[in-house]
Amino acid sequence: MIRPTTPDDTAALIALADAIGFEPNELEVLREMLSDDLGGNSDSDRFWLTDDDGEPVGVAYCAPERMTNGTWNLLLIAVQPDRQGQGRGTALLRYVEQTLMARGARLLLVETSGLPSFERTRAFYRKCGYDEEARIRDFYKAGDDKIVYRKALVAQEQ
Ligand SMILES: CC(C)(COP(=O)(O)OP(=O)(O)OC[C@H]1O[C@@H](n2cnc3c(N)ncnc32)[C@H](O)[C@@H]1OP(=O)(O)O)[C@@H](O)C(=O)NCCC(=O)NCCS
């Protein structure tokens, strides 16, 4: 079941991020972001979704791009390693898209690395209908490009 993330998910989502290779400083940033957004005092449009299969096994996080008309960023999508490759990421991303379309969003962007080790992640976005739109050479570090994928959000046949 995909549902809004709650503060009770925090420990499981930190463990998930740890399992997919987040560095300790990145885990700390993630903890702060969850605390800021789920604390009840946030008035932002950002949203988090949890894929719950008895316990959190996936997460997605989206934020609007400021000063645009309906452009959003997918800032995180991750599935627990032992549950990857079972269609969960695709279902989660589709749920994100439907949530955004219900909010009148127009475009969804997502960024990832151009390194060979990220090929499966890039294949995932391509299979979900995202096109490579831009490449910032040497963005993350020398030899490590940033690739921006783009999808226009339009209602699809079920
Ligand atoms: C990328 C990710 C969210 C995809 O979710 P998923 O549930 O594994 O993907 P699905 O089962 O819906 O789709 C499978 C397709 O995704 C791609 N894929 C990417 N990573 C994969 C993985 N680790 N295992 C299996 N398929 C993967 C493949 O193209 C696969 O298609 P195939 O079965 O024809 O080879 C997930 O694998 C993940 O969390 N990876 C690590 C974190 C990451 O890279 N996040 C994105 C950047 S923040």
The ligand as an SDF file (V2000), in Angstrom:
LIG
                    3D

 48 50  0  0  0  0  0  0  0  0999 V2000
   15.7570    2.6620   -8.9290 C   0  0  0  0  0  0  0  0  0  0  0  0
   14.6770    1.9860   -8.0640 C   0  0  0  0  0  0  0  0  0  0  0  0
   13.8570    3.0300   -7.3060 C   0  0  0  0  0  0  0  0  0  0  0  0
   13.7260    1.1970   -9.0030 C   0  0  0  0  0  0  0  0  0  0  0  0
   12.7450    0.5480   -8.2350 O   0  0  0  0  0  0  0  0  0  0  0  0
   12.4730   -1.0190   -8.4850 P   0  0  0  0  0  0  0  0  0  0  0  0
   11.3140   -1.4180   -7.6440 O   0  0  0  0  0  0  0  0  0  0  0  0
   13.7450   -1.7620   -8.2800 O   0  0  0  0  0  0  0  0  0  0  0  0
   12.1290   -1.0170  -10.0420 O   0  0  0  0  0  0  0  0  0  0  0  0
   10.9750   -1.8100  -10.8090 P   0  0  0  0  0  0  0  0  0  0  0  0
   10.9410   -3.2240  -10.3520 O   0  0  0  0  0  0  0  0  0  0  0  0
    9.6900   -1.0580  -10.7380 O   0  0  0  0  0  0  0  0  0  0  0  0
   11.5020   -1.6760  -12.2960 O   0  0  0  0  0  0  0  0  0  0  0  0
   12.5070   -2.5400  -12.7200 C   0  0  0  0  0  0  0  0  0  0  0  0
   13.3730   -1.8420  -13.7170 C   0  0  0  0  0  0  0  0  0  0  0  0
   14.1060   -0.7980  -13.0630 O   0  0  0  0  0  0  0  0  0  0  0  0
   15.4780   -0.8990  -13.4190 C   0  0  0  0  0  0  0  0  0  0  0  0
   16.2430   -1.1030  -12.1830 N   0  0  0  0  0  0  0  0  0  0  0  0
   16.9870   -0.1220  -11.6320 C   0  0  0  0  0  0  0  0  0  0  0  0
   17.5670   -0.5510  -10.5190 N   0  0  0  0  0  0  0  0  0  0  0  0
   17.2110   -1.8370  -10.3520 C   0  0  0  0  0  0  0  0  0  0  0  0
   17.5270   -2.8120   -9.3720 C   0  0  0  0  0  0  0  0  0  0  0  0
   18.3460   -2.5430   -8.3440 N   0  0  0  0  0  0  0  0  0  0  0  0
   16.9660   -4.0240   -9.4750 N   0  0  0  0  0  0  0  0  0  0  0  0
   16.1440   -4.3140  -10.5040 C   0  0  0  0  0  0  0  0  0  0  0  0
   15.8200   -3.4200  -11.4710 N   0  0  0  0  0  0  0  0  0  0  0  0
   16.3420   -2.1850  -11.3940 C   0  0  0  0  0  0  0  0  0  0  0  0
   15.6280   -1.9930  -14.4260 C   0  0  0  0  0  0  0  0  0  0  0  0
   15.6160   -1.3500  -15.6980 O   0  0  0  0  0  0  0  0  0  0  0  0
   14.3900   -2.8170  -14.2530 C   0  0  0  0  0  0  0  0  0  0  0  0
   13.9260   -3.3010  -15.4580 O   0  0  0  0  0  0  0  0  0  0  0  0
   14.2100   -4.8390  -15.8730 P   0  0  0  0  0  0  0  0  0  0  0  0
   13.5510   -5.6540  -14.8200 O   0  0  0  0  0  0  0  0  0  0  0  0
   13.5960   -4.9710  -17.2110 O   0  0  0  0  0  0  0  0  0  0  0  0
   15.7020   -4.9800  -15.8490 O   0  0  0  0  0  0  0  0  0  0  0  0
   15.2970    0.9670   -7.0580 C   0  0  0  0  0  0  0  0  0  0  0  0
   15.9350   -0.0680   -7.7650 O   0  0  0  0  0  0  0  0  0  0  0  0
   16.2630    1.6070   -6.0840 C   0  0  0  0  0  0  0  0  0  0  0  0
   15.8610    2.0380   -5.0030 O   0  0  0  0  0  0  0  0  0  0  0  0
   17.5470    1.6440   -6.4270 N   0  0  0  0  0  0  0  0  0  0  0  0
   18.5610    2.2060   -5.5610 C   0  0  0  0  0  0  0  0  0  0  0  0
   18.3580    3.6750   -5.3000 C   0  0  0  0  0  0  0  0  0  0  0  0
   18.3190    4.5370   -6.5450 C   0  0  0  0  0  0  0  0  0  0  0  0
   19.0550    4.3350   -7.4850 O   0  0  0  0  0  0  0  0  0  0  0  0
   17.3980    5.5150   -6.5120 N   0  0  0  0  0  0  0  0  0  0  0  0
   17.2290    6.4870   -7.5790 C   0  0  0  0  0  0  0  0  0  0  0  0
   18.0950    7.6940   -7.3750 C   0  0  0  0  0  0  0  0  0  0  0  0
   17.7170    8.5780   -5.8590 S   0  0  0  0  0  0  0  0  0  0  0  0
  1  2  1  0
  2  3  1  0
  2  4  1  0
  2 36  1  0
  4  5  1  0
  5  6  1  0
  6  7  2  0
  6  8  1  0
  6  9  1  0
  9 10  1  0
 10 11  2  0
 10 12  1  0
 10 13  1  0
 13 14  1  0
 14 15  1  0
 15 16  1  0
 15 30  1  0
 16 17  1  0
 17 18  1  0
 17 28  1  0
 18 19  1  0
 18 27  1  0
 19 20  2  0
 20 21  1  0
 21 22  1  0
 21 27  2  0
 22 23  1  0
 22 24  2  0
 24 25  1  0
 25 26  2  0
 26 27  1  0
 28 29  1  0
 28 30  1  0
 30 31  1  0
 31 32  1  0
 32 33  2  0
 32 34  1  0
 32 35  1  0
 36 37  1  0
 36 38  1  0
 38 39  2  0
 38 40  1  0
 40 41  1  0
 41 42  1  0
 42 43  1  0
 43 44  2  0
 43 45  1  0
 45 46  1  0
 46 47  1  0
 47 48  1  0
M  END
$$$$
